[in-house]
Amino acid sequence: MVVDDAAFMRQMLKDVLRAAGHEIAVEAANGEEAVYLYKQMKPDLVTMDITMPEMDGVEALKAIKKHDPQAKVIMCSAIGQKSMVINAIQAGAKDFIVKPFHKDRVLETIRKVMGN
């Protein structure tokens, strides 16, 4: 599942993931939608933006981890959000990717988190 309030960012990530052979089960534009869709779809992996309307990524991460402690969530942050990334890792995020995305870093992080 790809979660970001910016449609172009979701599209960029989806393009990178699909090109590497990954399937995108669902996407969400804010944290509330992400939590709801996670419960419905149970995706193998979530990429989660930190700064979003309705519910930010850290709060959405906490809600998803409460529902499913085994959830694999990778946070996506802009440069300069170090304290928020630390909060996300403490809340259970498996790793983080810095925007703007670099294809190799995205795929390396996903391989590491998925264990292959």
Secondary structure, DSSP 8 states (H G I E B T S, - for coil): -EE-S-HHHHHHHHHHHHHTT-----EESSHHHHHHHHHHH--S-EEEESS-SSS-HHHHHHHHHHH-TT--EEEEEETT-HHHHHHHHHTT--EEEEES--HHHHHHHHHHHHT-
